[in-house]
Amino acid sequence: MSAPASAVAPRPGDPPITPALVAEHGIKPNEYERLVAMLGRTPTFTELGVVSALWSEHCSYKHSRPLLKTLPTKAPWVLQGPGENAGVISVGDGLAVAFKIESHNHPSAVEPYQGAATGVGGILRDVFTMGARPIALLNSLRFGPLESPRVRYLVAGVVKGIGDYGNCVGVPTVGGEVVFDPSYEGNPLVNAMCVGLMREEELIRAVASGVGNPIMAVGARTGRDGIHGASFASEDLSEASEAKRPMVQVGDPFTEKLLLEASLELIRSGHIVAIQDMGAAGLTSSSAEMAERGDVGVTIDVTKVPVREPGMTPYEILLSESQERMLVVARQGREEAVRAILAKWDLEAAVIGEVIAEPVYRVTEGERVVAEFPGSRLVTECPQYRLEPRESEALAAARARDPHAVPPRPEERDHAWTLERLLASPTIASKRWVWRQYDSTVRAGTVVGPGSDAAVVRLPGTDRGIALCIDGNGRHVALDPRNGGRAAVCEAARNVACAGARPLAITNNLNFGNPTRPDVYFQLSEAIAGMGEACTALVTPVTGGNVSLYNESPRGAIHPTPTIGMVGLVESLAHVTPSAFQAVGDAIVLLGEPTDELGASEYLLAIHGETIGPPPYCDPGTERTLIDALLEAIRGGAVRSAHDCSDGGLAVALAECAILNPESLTGFTVDLSPWATLPHRALLFGEAHGRVVVSTPLPDAVLAVAARHGVPARVIGAVTPADDGARFTIEDDSFAAPVAWLARAFHDALPLAMDGASGAGDAGSPSA
């Protein structure tokens, strides 16, 4: 029976509930009124803490949930869409893939090593909680300029944290992206993606059920680390954020590995009905959300939770975000079997509560009731906000500026100088310095690892694989959020298609500023609308993701940055296509058409320090046609390599095809004279969408496939020996550069920058 409301009383020593204490917990006056009305009384301190976590932006999505409901989430291959720990899609042969992306931005800003490491740990748990064995990790990282010692410290800590955790658990980190832009200097972004593999029948959901079934805490003990982590992630970063370092969790990858194996064994054993990661808001969110999904009540006794520090209060136990913990609903009578499995892996399992028929969420401290909420209203009655969006006048003005009016620097008379500077720009330059710190081949399933358009991982027991990438472009979204949202999805789709895969589904991480500001809400709503348009056209439903708001610092808001994690299916490993040129003598074919678009380009930022102009227009229908043509050509055996045109434009894409692998450089010669009437800066360095550079021994076959699909295609040159260099012709505007010179700029830039030296312009000159 439920304890009467009068039985819920403040604990001795708890502070009185005052307006100041409510505000300190990030609860708005109208939200507090809603809480009091729901309870019919003043909340206890423990209840205030519970609500501060569950009604935080990080857990409740109160500004984004109404917008997210507009996204397409269904397709015949989607087994589990949004609302669970991870999305799941069928990939044939009875196999399924679980995948999810999560952010750990704020923790990484104040404690980069542990912030990034625990971000990896959390996303691993989201995936193996679904019953899938993790087989790949990816990450998307964004920082300020590397000239700043603070930024270099953050980069080094984040990369080491990601590498150490993933390497210790034994899951390969197979791909990702790293971007450097002044927008992220005060607030770096650390987004981690995990992909797991299972058989379809092994899928399990975090839905509490079965009155009388015990609720068990399994894994590591609960400590005081990470308390209020969810609330910390729901506020702007400030000068005081460094003092919130204790809110950053501390990870132990060796315990995580044991928990992974124990959890998968538990799921296969049949002894449990539900399992959920104790992630953001810890025990509070995992227990409340499982109860809400199952439409049941739960009772939790905090005195039964295994703790690692004496004297922990119910408030601390409920809100701790200590890592490597799971909450399990076991079948009644199977408690000892669950304990035995955990003990086999040197882990604990303790019964801390049970599923009850009474529609309440109750927390006790022995016999004392310290928190009680009616039914599932703790989750369902979180306020949701719809604001009036309004575009930033400053960004609208920046978009309206003509990028062609920016005068070229004197050095740009030699396009080779510009090309070298772009290849040495940290955003474009090789990230080998980063991914060499990751184990990308453990488990022996990696077919294509970091450094290509997309990674490819083998599906065991088959001749097939999955292609994985993670993409986004904050500059494009800042200047035109709807178009930028479309472009983020389309670029990710092009990348997996370049690897030989049909795009199937996405997970997204929406990194934005303070949503209560009309201009940020405008960016959020427009970007989501654009993503929805692209996902509908490409038939790549959204299976889940993460929203990270309040990414602001005293320097201002970050660029609005939706990060897209894309999964595609490679029907035969024979179709896997590398990004780099493979054979001298192959023809180079450009699929798609150059334009005069120069706005929002890396060229403008790296060479002129400007983020201005209209971003290149993205048409998802055109992108779908391009992908269809590219995949048909690949499956027909006509394509030797394929590389997407994106940051830095066509000239950079061509150079990358020649220098991606420093051990096997090639040269190339191209003639771009058919587009000589375009502004040459836009032709070479503009970032128009819908373009792929293909090398082929069968150019006529590629052109024929493109013609059938109505995709513009043209032979623009040929792959040559490395000694021939990189040669460009645009009628009378010809230039060339030694490939070794470009390769040095590309591969040395990041190591030099991390050492505090300038990466650009140090490789000599084209004639050197």
Salt bridges, closest charged atoms under 4 A:
ASP14 OD1 - ARG11 NH1 3.49
GLU31 OE2 - LYS62 NZ 3.01
GLU47 OE2 - ARG41 NH2 2.69
GLU57 OE1 - HIS63 ND1 2.60
ASP93 OD2 - ARG464 NH2 2.71
GLU102 OE2 - LYS100 NZ 3.21
GLU111 OE1 - ARG245 NH1 2.55
ASP126 OD2 - LYS100 NZ 3.70
ASP164 OD2 - LYS160 NZ 3.23
GLU177 OE2 - ARG142 NH1 2.92
ASP181 OD1 - HIS559 NE2 3.41
GLU185 OE2 - ARG555 NH2 3.97
GLU201 OE2 - ARG199 NE 3.47
GLU202 OE2 - ARG268 NE 3.38
ASP225 OD1 - ARG308 NH2 2.51
GLU235 OE2 - LYS244 NZ 2.19
GLU242 OE1 - ARG150 NH2 3.87
GLU242 OE2 - ARG245 NH2 1.96
GLU256 OE1 - ARG125 NH1 2.80
GLU261 OE1 - ARG133 NH2 2.90
GLU261 OE2 - LYS257 NZ 2.79
GLU265 OE1 - LYS344 NZ 3.13
ASP277 OD1 - ARG125 NE 2.66
GLU289 OE1 - ARG293 NH2 3.86
GLU309 OE1 - ARG224 NH1 3.00
GLU316 OE2 - ARG224 NE 2.99
GLU336 OE2 - ARG339 NH1 2.52
GLU348 OE2 - ARG221 NE 2.53
GLU358 OE2 - ARG362 NH2 3.26
GLU365 OE1 - ARG11 NE 2.62
GLU365 OE1 - ARG368 NH1 3.01
GLU372 OE1 - ARG362 NE 2.60
GLU381 OE2 - ARG377 NE 2.58
GLU391 OE2 - ARG399 NH1 2.55
GLU411 OE1 - ARG409 NE 3.53
GLU412 OE2 - HIS608 NE2 2.92
ASP453 OD1 - HIS643 ND1 2.70
ASP519 OD2 - ARG517 NH2 2.67
GLU526 OE2 - ARG482 NH2 3.08
GLU533 OE2 - ARG482 NH1 2.72
GLU533 OE1 - ARG486 NH1 2.87
GLU552 OE2 - ARG517 NH1 2.61
ASP586 OD1 - ARG640 NH2 2.78
GLU602 OE1 - ARG475 NH1 3.06
GLU610 OE2 - ARG401 NH2 3.29
GLU623 OE2 - ARG494 NH1 2.80
ASP628 OD1 - ARG502 NH1 2.79
ASP628 OD1 - ARG624 NE 3.63
GLU632 OE2 - ARG708 NH2 2.42
GLU632 OE1 - HIS709 NE2 2.63
ASP644 OD1 - ARG494 NE 2.71
ASP647 OD1 - ARG475 NH2 3.47
GLU656 OE1 - HIS643 NE2 2.67
GLU687 OE1 - ARG475 NH2 3.38
GLU687 OE1 - HIS476 NE2 3.26
ASP733 OD2 - HIS415 NE2 2.95
ASP733 OD2 - HIS680 ND1 2.66
